[in-house]
Amino acid sequence: MNAQRWEKIQELFYRADELPPATRALFLQDVCAGDRELLLEVESLLETAHADPGRVEESVAAVAGHILSSDPAFTLQRVGPYEIVRTLGEGGMGVVYLARRVDEEFQQIVALKIIRPAFSFRDATARFRAERQILANLVHPNIARMLDGGITPGGQPYLVMEYVQGQSISQWRQQRGLRLDEVLELFRSVCAGVQCAHQSLIVHRDIKPANILVDRDGIPKLLDFGVAKLLDSEGVSDSPSTRMMTLEYASPEQILGRPVTTATDVYGLGVLLFELITGRRPYLPASQTALAWQHLICETDPPRPSTLASVDTDVDNIILKAMHRDPERRYATAAELSEDIRRYLEGFPVSALPDSVGYRSRKFMRRHRAGVIIAVLVASLLIGFGVAMAVLARQADTERRRAEQVSKFLVNLFADGNPDRLGKQELTTREMVDRAAREVDKLAGQPEVQSALLDSFGLVYESLGAWDESRALLRRSLEIKRRVYPAESLPIAETAKNLSELCRRQLDFQEAETLCRESIRIRQKLLGARHALVLVSQNTLALILQSTGRKHEAVRIFEDILTERAALRTQNHMETAVLSNLGAIYGELGNLPAAERYLRECIAIRRVKLGATHPRLALALARLGEVLTGGGKLTEAEKALRESLQIRQTLFGPMHREVGRTWILLAETLRKQDRRREAADSLASAKAIGMEEADAGDLLYQQALLASANGNRQQALRLLKECIERRTADFGPSHASVARAREALAGLEPAR
């Protein structure tokens, strides 16, 4: 059989599959026109497709691959500006090649995916183009990026992807012998990529280890959106022959041909986590028939992972909830699944387990073991302790219901925010958050839920650099919580700490310190003096003291916090946050060797734990660049700052405050290398972002020093006076930054 014959079979197969069964036979007899061999080939494919829809893609690909491997009509050496190096893999309707860009623009190694000539029928081409459009809309560190796309001279569509040099996530886990907590953190990164797709109204539909590669930096990348579906898409059919899936990882609704939603991917994530933890797939049928798979997946429950691996019942329940046969009983989103894993890692109750008193009590005792032991030893407190556990259970039940209400609110919000419903092409993150913040007003009758959402959206605004909006929402949340909760309660302490951090960023240090000390006092009373959450609040207090010139007091707090590394590691990123803060403050105190040592330790940990494109890594790199600049290591400083700048521009966009701050730091490094033109360009970039108003005179200070280096003394004097005025208003006349500006001014003014 040659390629031309195979293409004819494919064309008739897909045309016949779209017809009602009653007319299909007559159609085939007519078009085959006495060619009995052709008729039998098409009928065989149709029978396979309807008996075992998950295998038809594999059968088609295998036959096509066999034909095409010996067909000289498909021997590509170059596609557009890309030169093909070798084949990476074959599957579905396409072939993936390793390729290199060889035009005069730049050199780049890529993965190039091209549809097979024998698959250039209408529906396959439509699906391939849909994949290209889907990938164009997805930008996330845990999703392989699409770089380019086009049409070959032979009419086959192709797309060019980021080449991920790594291993499948299951191989990565097995070869490195990862601990359970490391597996779960890695898996949470996958959830983040899936959540990004869902927020773009895209369901992947084929989540499995082979479609998730972990690169050399330990960052998992979600690949192959070839069978992904836009939730509002009508362009690609879902007949049995085109319901492409991998049966081992398919959800019950996929097997039964029912509507696919984001819950389908949540099921796939559950199967993936099951395999990562146990080393095997959840279902192992006695035979590989479609009926055997359907019976197992749609009518039976998977084994509990704890029967196959050393994990506790919390992990069992998280996985089994994600894999529930009823989509409505699964986690509502990939983010909700990830959040439950976070709670498990930090020792808190997970939503996947019924909220019994015994369960809540066990989780409480695990987090506060020392306190519970003391309580048990004091017999007179046993009854009180039992009562306290009952209260805790009721509080936990309230917390669960509140989480469900929050989840329902968010699901409805994102459903109502479908761009088609709103008559827009797309919604930006800021537009969606603005809309959400307005919708929260409707929850005035549910103050606990309303305050929780105000907290969440306030933190989102903060991450977007919209500090005024963030502060307003956090302040509203705190006001509501003061009315609803006891004066000394953990919800008040949490919001007070978050609002304190924001006030510090906005240079309102008096309110920041008041709120932070309130948070510390409440947490110490309720949780104990050395609890991890107390350390988190103390870290914020040390930052406030640092900003107000009380640096030695801040150093003592940072150093004291760092002695509790085990506790810090139970809080996301807190160990490296303290290392970074110590590095920054030692840099300000002039102890550059200590500053560089702490910052390099922080960066080394963050590269391993967070990957190469995380905002926290960017912060540590910026601080290291500043310290190295102060120590005269200008080449190393520039390298660190440019890496930080690239990460921040990629994550936040070119107009974010953090990008502006990095431009200012880079300008100083360039000026000290006497590259004044480049330094001026950097400051101009910062000014365009609005850093004159945002950063306490730092832009004015660097502009003044550059003007002085260029011989513009009068301009430098004017800028320094404006800088001193700004910093005095923000920090007070005795702050170190004011003293530095006054010292620079004195060096420019003529002697009297």
Secondary structure, 3 states (H helix, E strand, C coil): CCHHHHHHHHHHHHHHHCCCHHHHHHHHHHHHCCCHHHHHHHHHHHHHHHHCHHHHHHHHHHHHHHHHHCCHHHCCCEECCEEEEEEEEEECCEEEEEEEECCCCCCEEEEEEEECHHHCCHHHHHHHHHHHHHHHCCCCCCECCEEEEEECCCCCEEEEEECCCEEEHHHHHHHHCCCHHHHHHHHHHHHHHHHHHHHCCEECCCCCHHHEEEECCCCEEECCCCCCEECCCCCCCCCHHHCCCCHHHCCHHHHCCCCCCHHHHHHHHHHHHHHHHHCCCCCCCCCCCHHHHHHHHHHCCCCCHHHCCCCCHHHHHHHHHHCCCCHHHCCCCHHHHHHHHHHHHCCCCCCCCCCCHHHHHHHHHHHCHHHHHHHHHCHHHHHHHHHHHHHHHHHHHHHHHHHHHHHHHHHHHHHHCCHHHHCCCCCCHHHHHHHHHHHHHHHCCCHHHHHHHHHHHHHHHHHCCCHHHHHHHHHHHHHHHHHHCCCCCHHHHHHHHHHHHHHHHCCCHHHHHHHHHHHHHHHHHHHCCCCHHHHHHHHHHHHHHHHCCCHHHHHHHHHHHHCCHHHHCCCCCHHHHHHHHHHHHHHHCCCHHHHHHHHHHHHHHHHHHHCCCCHHHHHHHHHHHHHHHHCCCHHHHHHHHHHHHHHHHHHHCCCCHHHHHHHHHHHHHHHHCCCHHHHHHHHHHHHHHCHHHHCCCHHHHHHHHHHHHCCCHHHHHHHHHHHHHHHHHHHCCCCHHHHHHHHHHHHHCCCC
